[in-house]
């Protein structure tokens, strides 16, 4: 499956050249998905102008800075929501300089399609029903709120909404795997599912039941002790999550080998490698990880490599792939001595 390069857009307003916008390059992987898969994307801003420009310092996925939507062939749309703070927060708008010819990564992210908690939402029930007959054609729509300035003072009135759209195909997952996914949904305590936050047009998901944070559950056995799955898998991926996740790396390996090649299986494979290495310290796993990452699509790799950062020798083996860095990530890794 080849990487999709969504429209490369240059916006230079002839009537407003004092505030030129950057080019945005949006890449997405994969172009063919199955229910439960992870969808990966990166967004980069490039200054192709003669002078420096200033853009937002942070783009938050749980606000309206970057909106991710799916649209089906009947023109019905669904916003894909990321987890965010469970309380209202004011995010102070700061801008960052992008010099002429420079680029700045503004997003590196992944989301499940659908998230497990949304399996029985009307939009997804419709798509799953259509999948029983054939592939389903969807469109991935990414809208970026571009705010630019000619100095370090944000200009709210220069905000432009730029939308990038690309076709995305969904094909049926083998029925035995769909049965497993439905089992995971049914056996997950509903209080562990996040919920859309507030209003008719929510921008994020938050812990259910008014809790202030998502629960941290110790459900994986490493060296005889129980640790949290969050050490090995991103918190919003419940394919599988507690209480459906295997307790041991052997169980994760058995699950991995039972699944069709897909990004859902890739996520499980990475979790298995990290759990197995933490439990056994077997250096052959470092080679497995490095070989796998070498052959991996660059967009998926940009996301998955981040999960190895606190894994010592495993990160050392693949950190050359950790190139799509947000500025705060670069500073964090530099402070830890992990990069120069």
C-alpha positions, 0 to 999 in steps of 0.5 A, spaced: 500 500 500 503 506 497 503 512 501 498 517 499 500 524 498 494 529 499 494 535 496 500 540 496 497 546 497 500 553 497 496 559 499 498 566 497 493 571 497 494 576 492 490 581 496 493 580 502 500 578 501 502 581 507 500 575 511 503 569 506 501 562 508 505 556 508 505 550 504 502 544 508 504 537 506 499 532 508 501 524 508 497 519 510 497 511 510 494 506 509 490 507 503 486 501 504 484 499 511 479 494 515 475 495 521 479 496 527 485 499 523 490 504 525 490 510 520 497 514 520 498 521 518 503 527 518 502 534 517 508 539 515 508 546 514 513 549 509 515 556 508 516 557 501 517 565 501 523 570 501 521 572 508 520 569 515 513 567 517 510 566 523 505 560 525 502 557 531 507 554 535 502 548 537 497 545 533 492 541 538 488 535 535 483 535 541 481 542 539 479 545 532 486 547 530 486 540 526 480 537 524 479 530 522 473 527 518 470 521 514 465 522 509 462 517 505 459 516 498 452 518 501 456 525 503 454 523 511 460 525 515 463 523 521 469 527 525 474 523 528 475 525 535 482 525 539 482 524 547 483 531 550 483 534 557 477 532 561 476 540 563 476 546 560 482 549 558 485 556 555 490 554 550 495 561 550 496 562 542 503 563 541 507 563 534 513 560 532 518 563 526 519 559 520 525 561 516 525 562 508 525 555 506 525 551 512 519 546 514 516 545 521 512 538 523 505 540 526 502 533 527 504 526 527 498 522 529 494 516 529 487 514 530 483 507 529 477 507 524 473 506 528 475 507 535 472 501 539 467 505 543 464 507 536 463 500 533 455 501 534 455 508 532 450 509 526 455 512 521 459 505 523 454 501 523 452 503 516 459 502 513 460 495 516 453 493 513 455 495 507 462 492 507 458 485 508 457 486 500 463 490 498 468 495 499 466 501 502 469 508 499 470 513 504 474 520 503 479 522 509 478 530 510 483 534 514 482 541 516 488 545 518 486 552 522 492 556 519 494 563 523 500 567 520 503 573 522 509 577 520 512 578 527 511 574 534 504 577 535 498 572 532 493 575 528 487 572 529 483 575 523 488 572 518 486 565 520 484 561 514 481 554 514 485 549 509 482 543 507 485 537 504 481 531 502 483 524 499 479 517 497 480 512 502 478 505 501 475 500 507 475 492 505 472 487 509 475 484 515 475 476 516 469 474 519 472 471 525 476 477 526 470 481 526 467 476 531 473 477 536 472 485 535 465 485 537 467 480 543 472 486 545 467 491 544 462 487 548 466 485 554 469 492 555 466 495 561 463 501 558 466 506 564 472 505 560 470 508 554 471 515 553 465 519 551 465 526 546 465 532 550 460 537 550 455 540 545 452 538 538 459 539 535 464 536 540 472 537 539 475 531 543 473 525 547 474 525 555 474 520 561 466 517 562 463 518 568 466 525 570 472 522 572 478 527 571 483 522 568 483 515 564 484 509 569 491 506 569 490 499 569 496 494 571 494 488 566 501 485 563 506 481 566 513 483 565 518 479 570 513 476 574 510 483 576 504 486 573 505 493 569 500 497 565 499 496 558 500 504 557 507 502 557 507 498 550 501 501 547 497 508 546 492 509 551 486 510 545 487 504 542 483 498 545 484 493 539 485 490 544 484 493 551 483 491 558 480 486 560 481 483 553 488 484 552 493 478 553 497 478 560 503 475 557 508 476 551 506 469 549 499 471 549 500 477 544 504 473 539 499 468 539 494 474 537 498 477 532 499 470 529 492 469 528 490 476 525 490 478 517 496 483 515 493 490 517 495 496 521 491 493 527 496 487 527 502 491 526 500 495 533 499 488 536 506 486 533 509 492 536 506 491 543 508 484 543 515 486 541 516 491 547 513 486 552 517 481 550 523 485 550 522 488 557 520 481 559 526 477 556 531 482 554 532 478 548 537 482 543 534 478 537 528 482 538 532 489 537 534 486 530 527 484 529 524 491 530 530 494 526 529 490 520 521 491 520 522 499 521 527 499 515 522 496 511 516 500 514 512 505 510 515 512 513 508 515 515 507 509 519 514 509 522 514 516 524 508 514 529 510 507 531 518 509 533 515 514 538 513 508 542 520 506 543 523 512 546 523 509 553 526 502 551 533 503 551 537 499 546 530 498 542 530 506 541 537 506 540 536 501 534 531 505 531 532 512 533 534 514 526 527 513 524 525 518 529 525 524 524 518 527 524 519 531 531 514 536 533 519 542 537 517 540 544 519 533 542 525 535 540 527 539 546 525 533 550 529 528 547 535 533 547 534 534 554 534 526 555 541 526 551 537 521 546 539 526 540 544 531 539 
